[in-house]
Amino acid sequence: MSVWSARRDLDTLGPKLYIVSGSFLVPQNAEKRIRELHKSGYRRAGIVVFPESEFYAAVIDSFADEASANKLVAKLQSARIPYFIKRGTN
């Protein structure tokens, strides 16, 4: 499983909303969470290391606008999948 840096998105795409389902110090724990999310149908989920953090974030998806993010949030709430929203800015 690959880990990517959010630096590119934060630098080039402007404000972005990341829907995160956990942050882990141990990369294998993040990988486990991503596998669980993939099994639940969230195929875009991946691991991100944000520039200001040493943690491996299990990001379900990212969005440029709140309306799109809110659609996913409603699904996550219905499925009782834990999440939080991280706002990226450039």
Residue pairs with C-beta under 8 A, 6 or more apart in sequence:
1 31
1 34
1 46
1 47
2 46
2 47
3 27
3 30
3 47
3 48
3 49
3 56
4 46
4 47
4 48
4 49
5 48
5 49
5 50
5 51
6 18
6 48
6 49
6 50
6 51
6 88
7 51
9 16
9 62
9 88
10 16
10 50
10 51
10 88
10 89
10 90
11 90
12 90
13 64
13 90
14 64
14 89
14 90
15 64
15 87
15 88
15 89
15 90
16 62
16 63
16 64
16 87
16 88
17 62
17 63
17 64
17 65
17 66
17 69
17 85
17 86
17 87
17 88
18 48
18 57
18 59
18 61
18 62
18 85
18 86
18 87
18 88
19 59
19 60
19 61
19 62
19 63
19 69
19 72
19 73
19 76
19 83
19 84
19 85
20 57
20 58
20 59
20 60
20 83
20 84
20 85
20 86
21 33
21 37
21 45
21 58
21 59
21 60
21 76
21 81
21 82
21 83
22 29
22 30
22 33
22 57
22 58
22 82
23 30
23 53
23 55
23 56
23 57
23 58
24 30
24 33
24 55
24 56
24 57
24 58
25 54
25 55
25 56
26 56
27 47
27 56
29 56
30 47
30 56
30 57
30 58
31 47
33 58
34 45
34 46
34 47
34 58
37 45
37 58
37 60
37 81
38 45
40 79
40 81
42 60
42 61
44 60
44 61
45 58
45 59
45 60
45 61
46 59
47 56
47 57
47 58
47 59
48 56
48 57
48 59
49 55
49 56
49 57
50 57
50 86
50 88
57 86
60 72
60 76
60 81
60 83
61 72
62 88
63 69
63 72
69 85
73 83
73 85
76 83
